[in-house]
Amino acid sequence: MASSHAPAPAPSAVRIDSWLWAVRAYKTRSAATTACRAGHVRLNGNPAKASQTVVPGDTIRIRQPGFERILEVHVLIVKRVGAEAASRCYTDHTPERPPVPFLGLPQRDRGAGRPTKKDRREMERLRGHLEG
């Protein structure tokens, strides 16, 4: 008796938390569920519950610290796959983040002692804490 292992048919809809975990948007499924409950995930512009289903063509917005990722669903998967295979399941429409200017922190010479009040004010001014 020959056993043929045909690939499983693609699902017609997948839970959003499961899909976000499978395409590596979140490290764990529970982290994806928590993000949905906290309101950090939007499906087609509306806040998403973890149990909502996604279908190809849906747009998912994920709010992360400092920016928002925008993903368009192409392929539905349930199992977690490698990063290269996961990236083929969606199109990333996230706008390019502007580079954060690095001004550098002021450095004092080693052994120069404690900063004077004038030195401290200059350091604060460089950091942008004072207008003076």
C-alpha positions as CSV (number, residue, x, y, z in Angstrom):
1,M,0.0,0.0,0.0
2,A,1.6,3.2,-1.2
3,S,1.2,6.2,1.1
4,S,1.3,9.5,-0.7
5,H,2.0,12.6,1.4
6,A,0.3,15.4,-0.6
7,P,0.8,18.8,0.8
8,A,-2.1,20.0,3.0
9,P,-4.4,22.4,1.2
10,A,-3.9,26.0,2.1
11,P,-6.4,27.3,4.7
12,S,-9.0,29.7,3.5
13,A,-8.7,31.8,6.7
14,V,-6.2,31.9,9.6
15,R,-6.4,33.6,13.1
16,I,-4.5,36.9,13.0
17,D,-2.4,36.0,16.1
18,S,-1.4,32.7,14.6
19,W,-0.5,34.3,11.3
20,L,1.6,37.1,12.9
21,W,3.5,34.5,14.8
22,A,4.0,32.3,11.7
23,V,5.5,35.1,9.6
24,R,7.8,36.1,12.5
25,A,6.2,39.5,13.3
26,Y,6.2,38.3,17.0
27,K,8.5,35.9,18.8
28,T,5.7,33.9,20.4
29,R,2.0,33.4,19.6
30,S,1.1,34.7,23.1
31,A,3.1,37.9,22.4
32,A,1.0,38.3,19.2
33,T,-2.2,37.7,21.3
34,T,-1.2,40.2,23.9
35,A,-0.4,42.8,21.2
36,C,-3.9,42.3,19.8
37,R,-5.5,42.7,23.2
38,A,-3.5,45.8,23.9
39,G,-4.8,47.4,20.6
40,H,-1.4,47.4,18.9
41,V,-2.7,45.4,15.9
42,R,-5.2,46.7,13.3
43,L,-6.8,44.7,10.6
44,N,-8.0,46.8,7.6
45,G,-8.0,49.9,9.8
46,N,-10.0,48.4,12.7
47,P,-8.6,47.2,16.0
48,A,-8.1,43.4,15.7
49,K,-9.0,40.7,18.2
50,A,-6.6,37.8,18.4
51,S,-9.3,35.4,17.1
52,Q,-10.1,37.4,14.0
53,T,-9.3,35.7,10.7
54,V,-7.2,37.1,7.9
55,V,-7.5,36.4,4.2
56,P,-5.2,37.2,1.4
57,G,-5.4,40.9,0.5
58,D,-5.9,42.1,4.1
59,T,-3.8,44.9,5.5
60,I,-2.4,44.6,9.0
61,R,-0.8,47.5,10.9
62,I,1.4,46.6,13.9
63,R,2.4,49.4,16.2
64,Q,5.9,48.9,17.6
65,P,8.0,51.2,19.7
66,G,8.9,54.2,17.5
67,F,7.1,53.1,14.3
68,E,4.3,51.2,12.7
69,R,4.7,48.2,10.4
70,I,2.2,47.8,7.5
71,L,1.9,44.3,6.1
72,E,-0.3,43.1,3.2
73,V,-1.2,39.5,3.5
74,H,-0.5,37.3,0.4
75,V,-0.2,33.7,1.7
76,L,-1.9,32.2,4.7
77,I,0.2,30.0,6.8
78,V,-0.4,28.4,10.2
79,K,3.0,26.9,11.0
80,R,6.1,29.0,11.7
81,V,8.5,28.9,8.8
82,G,12.0,30.3,8.1
83,A,12.5,34.1,7.7
84,E,13.0,33.9,4.0
85,A,9.8,31.8,3.5
86,A,7.9,34.0,5.9
87,S,8.8,37.2,4.0
88,R,7.2,35.7,0.9
89,C,3.8,35.5,2.7
90,Y,3.4,39.3,2.8
91,T,4.4,42.6,1.3
92,D,5.9,45.1,3.7
93,H,4.5,48.6,3.0
94,T,6.2,50.1,6.1
95,P,7.6,53.6,5.2
96,E,11.3,54.1,5.6
97,R,12.2,55.4,9.0
98,P,14.2,58.6,9.1
99,P,17.7,58.2,10.6
100,V,18.0,59.3,14.2
101,P,20.7,61.9,14.4
102,F,23.5,60.9,16.8
103,L,25.0,64.0,18.4
104,G,27.2,62.0,20.8
105,L,27.5,62.7,24.4
106,P,30.0,65.2,25.6
107,Q,33.2,63.6,27.0
108,R,35.3,64.9,29.8
109,D,39.0,64.2,30.1
110,R,39.7,61.3,32.4
111,G,40.8,62.6,35.8
112,A,39.5,66.1,35.1
113,G,37.4,65.9,38.2
114,R,33.8,66.8,38.8
115,P,32.2,69.2,36.2
116,T,31.8,72.8,37.3
117,K,28.4,74.4,37.2
118,K,29.4,76.1,33.9
119,D,30.5,72.7,32.4
120,R,27.3,71.0,33.5
121,R,25.2,73.8,31.9
122,E,27.1,73.4,28.6
123,M,26.6,69.7,28.6
124,E,22.9,70.1,29.3
125,R,22.7,72.7,26.5
126,L,24.3,70.2,24.1
127,R,21.9,67.5,25.1
128,G,19.0,69.9,24.4
129,H,17.7,70.1,27.9
130,L,18.1,73.9,28.3
131,E,17.3,76.7,25.8
132,G,19.5,79.3,27.5
